[in-house]
Amino acid sequence: SLEDNVFLKIAVKRGHAGVVSILLKDERVQPTKEALGNLLREAFRRRFIGTMCALLQDERVDPNEISVNSVKRALKNGYKELADLILEDDRVKSTQRMQNLKLDKLLQRTRKTREKDD
């Protein structure tokens, strides 16, 4: 399996979204569900938006690997695109905390729209 997915790990750590995308399409690359979860968390932690997009396009990758607290932290620190990636993924489990986070974001968006209209 292409040297135990070492190329995939390196591509994620360096933020090479295109390489990640190509490797995930190669049938010789067979990462475990756990490995894919680790790679997604790694890309999220490093704030590699393109790499996260590449990972999330693969149906084997579970977006629920990113915790609610991580999404909150990303929003608080101004990484809106990163939080949006997870919040807008249909596969994200609808826990109460995640729903509250989605509702908060919706309210913030509504407030900003109203401010522009004033």
N, CA, C and O of each residue as an XYZ file, in Angstrom:
472
protein
N       0.832     -1.213      0.000
C       0.000      0.000      0.000
C       0.867      1.264      0.000
O       0.934      1.979      1.000
N       1.511      1.523     -1.102
C       2.370      2.698     -1.279
C       3.091      3.119      0.006
O       2.871      4.206      0.541
N       3.943      2.234      0.471
C       4.747      2.491      1.678
C       3.917      3.000      2.852
O       4.237      4.020      3.462
N       2.843      2.269      3.157
C       2.015      2.568      4.328
C       1.508      4.014      4.340
O       1.459      4.660      5.387
N       1.138      4.499      3.166
C       0.538      5.832      3.021
C       1.456      6.972      3.464
O       0.986      8.058      3.803
N       2.765      6.719      3.458
C       3.712      7.739      3.910
C       3.632      8.992      3.032
O       3.776     10.108      3.531
N       3.404      8.811      1.725
C       3.314      9.966      0.831
C       2.099     10.829      1.161
O       2.154     12.057      1.095
N       1.006     10.162      1.517
C      -0.220     10.876      1.888
C       0.015     11.695      3.167
O      -0.400     12.850      3.259
N       0.675     11.090      4.132
C       0.975     11.793      5.386
C       1.838     13.030      5.129
O       1.577     14.105      5.669
N       2.866     12.862      4.300
C       3.761     13.985      3.994
C       3.000     15.087      3.261
O       3.155     16.267      3.575
N       2.177     14.702      2.286
C       1.409     15.692      1.513
C       0.478     16.503      2.415
O       0.343     17.714      2.241
N      -0.159     15.843      3.370
C      -1.054     16.550      4.303
C      -0.248     17.475      5.198
O      -0.619     18.633      5.384
N       0.841     16.983      5.751
C       1.657     17.804      6.665
C       2.234     19.038      5.992
O       2.477     20.054      6.643
N       2.453     18.945      4.673
C       3.016     20.089      3.946
C       1.952     20.916      3.242
O       2.265     21.936      2.627
N       0.695     20.486      3.327
C      -0.398     21.269      2.754
C      -0.510     21.192      1.242
O      -0.981     22.133      0.604
N      -0.078     20.073      0.665
C      -0.153     19.902     -0.790
C      -1.495     19.282     -1.179
O      -1.598     18.070     -1.369
N      -2.517     20.126     -1.295
C      -3.882     19.663     -1.554
C      -3.991     18.855     -2.848
O      -4.672     17.830     -2.884
N      -3.331     19.308     -3.898
C      -3.394     18.599     -5.183
C      -2.835     17.196     -5.090
O      -3.402     16.254     -5.644
N      -1.720     17.057     -4.386
C      -1.090     15.743     -4.212
C      -2.001     14.846     -3.368
O      -2.156     13.662     -3.667
N      -2.598     15.404     -2.323
C      -3.521     14.640     -1.466
C      -4.665     14.098     -2.320
O      -5.027     12.926     -2.218
N      -5.221     14.953     -3.152
C      -6.332     14.575     -4.020
C      -5.951     13.424     -4.959
O      -6.704     12.462     -5.111
N      -4.787     13.532     -5.578
C      -4.301     12.495     -6.506
C      -4.075     11.176     -5.766
O      -4.477     10.115     -6.243
N      -3.432     11.245     -4.605
C      -3.138     10.029     -3.842
C      -4.406      9.324     -3.373
O      -4.467      8.095     -3.376
N      -5.420     10.093     -2.969
C      -6.658      9.474     -2.493
C      -7.403      8.750     -3.617
O      -8.182      7.833     -3.357
N      -7.163      9.162     -4.865
C      -7.810      8.518     -6.015
C      -7.055      7.270     -6.478
O      -7.581      6.477     -7.258
N      -5.824      7.100     -5.995
C      -4.990      5.952     -6.389
C      -5.396      4.733     -5.555
O      -5.360      4.775     -4.325
N      -5.786      3.635     -6.245
C      -6.270      2.452     -5.505
C      -5.177      1.787     -4.671
O      -5.478      0.979     -3.792
N      -3.923      2.115     -4.933
C      -2.839      1.555     -4.114
C      -2.748      2.235     -2.750
O      -2.123      1.707     -1.830
N      -3.361      3.385     -2.623
C      -3.360      4.123     -1.355
C      -4.635      3.736     -0.610
O      -5.736      4.131     -0.995
N      -4.475      2.969      0.446
C      -5.629      2.481      1.208
C      -5.492      2.812      2.693
O      -5.267      1.919      3.510
N      -5.627      4.087      3.043
C      -5.506      4.441      4.461
C      -6.710      3.919      5.256
O      -7.815      3.797      4.729
N      -6.471      3.619      6.517
C      -7.569      3.175      7.383
C      -8.448      4.391      7.720
O      -8.046      5.538      7.523
N      -9.633      4.117      8.223
C     -10.539      5.187      8.650
C      -9.869      6.034      9.741
O      -9.996      7.258      9.764
N      -9.164      5.358     10.631
C      -8.457      6.043     11.721
C      -7.360      6.961     11.159
O      -7.199      8.096     11.610
N      -6.609      6.456     10.171
C      -5.536      7.259      9.558
C      -6.118      8.490      8.868
O      -5.558      9.583      8.961
N      -7.237      8.312      8.180
C      -7.875      9.444      7.501
C      -8.354     10.483      8.514
O      -8.256     11.686      8.272
N      -8.871     10.013      9.645
C      -9.300     10.920     10.717
C      -8.125     11.725     11.247
O      -8.235     12.928     11.486
N      -6.991     11.040     11.429
C      -5.779     11.718     11.908
C      -5.307     12.757     10.902
O      -4.886     13.848     11.286
N      -5.375     12.424      9.608
C      -4.938     13.354      8.563
C      -5.847     14.575      8.508
O      -5.375     15.696      8.324
N      -7.156     14.357      8.668
C      -8.101     15.479      8.650
C      -7.839     16.410      9.835
O      -7.825     17.631      9.680
N      -7.633     15.826     11.016
C      -7.334     16.648     12.196
C      -6.024     17.409     12.014
O      -5.906     18.566     12.417
N      -5.051     16.752     11.407
C      -3.747     17.387     11.147
C      -3.920     18.593     10.214
O      -3.380     19.667     10.482
N      -4.668     18.418      9.129
C      -4.904     19.518      8.178
C      -5.661     20.654      8.859
O      -5.370     21.826      8.619
N      -6.624     20.315      9.704
C      -7.409     21.315     10.425
C      -6.510     22.083     11.394
O      -6.566     23.311     11.473
N      -5.687     21.344     12.123
C      -4.783     21.955     13.107
C      -3.801     22.913     12.432
O      -3.485     23.972     12.974
N      -3.331     22.539     11.265
C      -2.375     23.373     10.536
C      -3.063     24.456      9.699
O      -2.401     25.270      9.056
N      -4.387     24.455      9.718
C      -5.201     25.453      9.000
C      -4.995     25.406      7.495
O      -4.966     26.442      6.830
N      -4.850     24.178      6.952
C      -4.692     23.983      5.509
C      -6.071     23.757      4.890
O      -6.541     22.623      4.807
N      -6.708     24.830      4.460
C      -8.068     24.753      3.937
C      -8.140     23.893      2.678
O      -9.017     23.036      2.567
N      -7.244     24.109      1.744
C      -7.248     23.338      0.498
C      -7.073     21.848      0.753
O      -7.727     21.016      0.125
N      -6.183     21.526      1.683
C      -5.932     20.123      2.021
C      -7.168     19.508      2.671
O      -7.511     18.356      2.404
N      -7.835     20.286      3.529
C      -9.071     19.784      4.134
C     -10.124     19.529      3.065
O     -10.817     18.513      3.108
N     -10.248     20.430      2.119
C     -11.210     20.257      1.022
C     -10.913     18.964      0.265
O     -11.815     18.184     -0.039
N      -9.626     18.753     -0.035
C      -9.228     17.545     -0.761
C      -9.598     16.291      0.026
O     -10.101     15.321     -0.542
N      -9.350     16.313      1.327
C      -9.680     15.161      2.169
C     -11.186     14.941      2.251
O     -11.663     13.812      2.138
N     -11.931     16.028      2.448
C     -13.385     15.906      2.628
C     -14.120     15.484      1.353
O     -15.269     15.046      1.412
N     -13.461     15.614      0.212
C     -14.089     15.161     -1.031
C     -14.082     13.639     -1.141
O     -14.790     13.073     -1.974
N     -13.294     12.982     -0.313
C     -13.248     11.515     -0.302
C     -14.293     11.009      0.685
O     -14.277     11.378      1.859
N     -15.200     10.162      0.204
C     -16.304      9.698      1.073
C     -15.839      8.847      2.241
O     -16.598      8.617      3.182
N     -14.593      8.374      2.190
C     -14.065      7.586      3.318
C     -13.687      8.464      4.502
O     -13.517      7.966      5.615
N     -13.554      9.767      4.270
C     -13.142     10.691      5.331
C     -14.374     11.142      6.111
O     -15.351     11.611      5.528
N     -14.316     10.996      7.422
C     -15.435     11.366      8.291
C     -15.211     12.759      8.878
O     -14.293     12.956      9.673
N     -16.058     13.738      8.486
C     -15.879     15.097      9.014
C     -16.120     15.195     10.512
O     -15.733     16.181     11.139
N     -16.758     14.177     11.092
C     -17.037     14.187     12.531
C     -15.776     13.977     13.367
O     -15.830     14.010     14.597
N     -14.641     13.763     12.700
C     -13.365     13.643     13.409
C     -12.950     14.989     14.014
O     -12.132     15.034     14.932
N     -13.513     16.076     13.498
C     -13.201     17.405     14.025
C     -14.200     17.700     15.145
O     -15.410     17.666     14.923
N     -13.707     17.982     16.319
C     -14.588     18.187     17.468
C     -15.267     19.553     17.416
O     -14.791     20.476     16.755
N     -16.382     19.660     18.120
C     -17.121     20.922     18.224
C     -16.209     22.006     18.801
O     -16.220     23.147     18.341
N     -15.418     21.637     19.817
C     -14.511     22.614     20.432
C     -13.492     23.144     19.437
O     -13.146     24.325     19.472
N     -13.009     22.283     18.553
C     -12.045     22.713     17.537
C     -12.693     23.706     16.580
O     -12.076     24.699     16.195
N     -13.942     23.435     16.198
C     -14.657     24.333     15.286
C     -14.888     25.683     15.970
O     -14.720     26.737     15.356
N     -15.274     25.637     17.246
C     -15.483     26.879     18.012
C     -14.198     27.691     18.077
O     -14.208     28.909     17.893
N     -13.088     26.999     18.342
C     -11.791     27.662     18.432
C     -11.415     28.300     17.091
O     -10.886     29.411     17.053
N     -11.687     27.599     16.007
C     -11.381     28.130     14.668
C     -12.193     29.396     14.400
O     -11.672     30.372     13.861
N     -13.467     29.372     14.779
C     -14.323     30.548     14.587
C     -13.820     31.717     15.428
O     -13.730     32.850     14.954
N     -13.496     31.420     16.689
C     -13.047     32.452     17.619
C     -11.743     33.097     17.155
O     -11.526     34.294     17.347
N     -10.875     32.285     16.538
C      -9.578     32.786     16.094
C      -9.612     33.353     14.675
O      -8.568     33.673     14.107
N     -10.790     33.476     14.113
C     -10.926     34.112     12.807
C     -10.735     33.200     11.614
O     -10.600     33.681     10.489
N     -10.722     31.891     11.832
C     -10.573     30.958     10.712
C     -11.956     30.510     10.241
O     -12.305     29.333     10.325
N     -12.727     31.467      9.749
C     -14.111     31.242      9.357
C     -14.241     30.183      8.259
O     -15.110     29.314      8.336
N     -13.381     30.252      7.237
C     -13.486     29.304      6.114
C     -13.298     27.871      6.606
O     -13.949     26.944      6.124
N     -12.406     27.709      7.562
C     -12.115     26.397      8.109
C     -13.328     25.852      8.862
O     -13.712     24.696      8.681
N     -13.922     26.682      9.697
C     -15.109     26.269     10.454
C     -16.269     25.996      9.499
O     -17.004     25.024      9.671
N     -16.432     26.861      8.487
C     -17.519     26.686      7.513
C     -17.428     25.341      6.802
O     -18.441     24.687      6.554
N     -16.193     24.933      6.475
C     -15.990     23.654      5.787
C     -16.647     22.516      6.552
O     -17.321     21.668      5.968
N     -16.446     22.505      7.852
C     -17.015     21.436      8.683
C     -18.505     21.669      8.914
O     -19.304     20.744      8.768
N     -18.887     22.888      9.271
C     -20.286     23.166      9.590
C     -21.220     22.945      8.403
O     -22.381     22.582      8.588
N     -20.721     23.162      7.187
C     -21.581     23.046      6.014
C     -21.547     21.660      5.378
O     -22.203     21.431      4.362
N     -20.789     20.733      5.964
C     -20.727     19.372      5.438
C     -21.952     18.597      5.911
O     -22.196     18.486      7.112
N     -22.716     18.063      4.969
C     -23.955     17.338      5.291
C     -23.719     16.081      6.127
O     -24.638     15.579      6.774
N     -22.500     15.583      6.109
C     -22.216     14.348      6.849
C     -21.973     14.586      8.335
O     -21.884     13.632      9.107
N     -21.865     15.852      8.743
C     -21.590     16.154     10.146
C     -22.805     15.771     10.993
O     -23.936     16.164     10.706
N     -22.539     15.002     12.032
C     -23.624     14.536     12.908
C     -24.307     15.718     13.583
O     -23.660     16.680     13.997
N     -25.603     15.625     13.682
C     -26.389     16.714     14.260
C     -26.480     16.588     15.778
O     -27.552     16.322     16.321
N     -25.374     16.775     16.446
C     -25.427     16.782     17.910
C     -25.982     18.135     18.332
O     -25.986     19.078     17.541
N     -26.440     18.235     19.540
C     -27.013     19.492     20.035
C     -25.969     20.609     19.997
O     -26.272     21.741     19.620
N     -24.744     20.281     20.390
C     -23.684     21.298     20.411
C     -23.364     21.794     19.001
O     -23.133     22.985     18.793
N     -23.352     20.864     18.024
C     -23.060     21.262     16.648
C     -24.223     22.102     16.107
O     -23.998     23.073     15.385
N     -25.449     21.738     16.447
C     -26.622     22.525     16.026
C     -26.556     23.934     16.598
O     -26.847     24.908     15.903
N     -26.171     24.039     17.868
C     -26.042     25.363     18.503
C     -25.000     26.206     17.783
O     -25.188     27.406     17.584
N     -23.896     25.566     17.393
C     -22.842     26.271     16.687
C     -23.340     26.761     15.322
O     -23.059     27.892     14.923
N     -24.082     25.902     14.608
C     -24.641     26.285     13.303
C     -25.618     27.444     13.467
O     -25.642     28.366     12.652
N     -26.431     27.392     14.535
C     -27.411     28.449     14.809
C     -26.703     29.765     15.127
O     -27.099     30.821     14.632
N     -25.657     29.702     15.950
C     -24.856     30.899     16.264
C     -24.312     31.545     14.996
O     -24.364     32.764     14.833
N     -23.787     30.706     14.097
C     -23.228     31.223     12.851
C     -24.309     31.887     12.001
O     -24.083     32.938     11.402
N     -25.473     31.268     11.956
C     -26.600     31.813     11.185
C     -27.017     33.169     11.747
O     -27.281     34.106     10.994
N     -27.075     33.265     13.077
C     -27.442     34.527     13.722
C     -26.411     35.610     13.443
O     -26.767     36.764     13.204
N     -25.135     35.242     13.472
C     -24.065     36.209     13.166
C     -24.201     36.717     11.739
O     -24.040     37.910     11.479
N     -24.497     35.809     10.814
C     -24.644     36.170      9.405
C     -25.833     37.117      9.222
O     -25.759     38.080      8.458
N     -26.932     36.831      9.936
C     -28.144     37.657      9.866
C     -27.859     39.057     10.401
O     -28.288     40.051      9.816
N     -27.122     39.130     11.533
C     -26.771     40.432     12.117
C     -25.938     41.266     11.157
O     -26.176     42.463     10.993
N     -24.953     40.624     10.519
C     -24.088     41.339      9.574
C     -24.895     41.871      8.389
O     -24.652     42.981      7.915
N     -25.852     41.078      7.917
C     -26.692     41.500      6.792
C     -27.522     42.709      7.187
O     -27.671     43.651      6.408
N     -28.067     42.681      8.414
C     -28.883     43.805      8.897
C     -28.048     45.076      9.010
O     -28.506     46.162      8.655
N     -26.799     44.932      9.514
C     -25.917     46.088      9.665
C     -25.636     46.734      8.306
O     -25.563     47.959      8.205
N     -25.479     45.920      7.272
C     -25.220     46.460      5.939
C     -26.440     47.211      5.407
O     -26.309     48.206      4.694
N     -27.637     46.716      5.769
C     -28.874     47.329      5.291
C     -29.162     48.678      5.958
O     -29.854     49.519      5.385
N     -28.633     48.882      7.164
C     -28.909     50.128      7.917
C     -28.309     51.352      7.260
O     -28.455     52.462      7.771
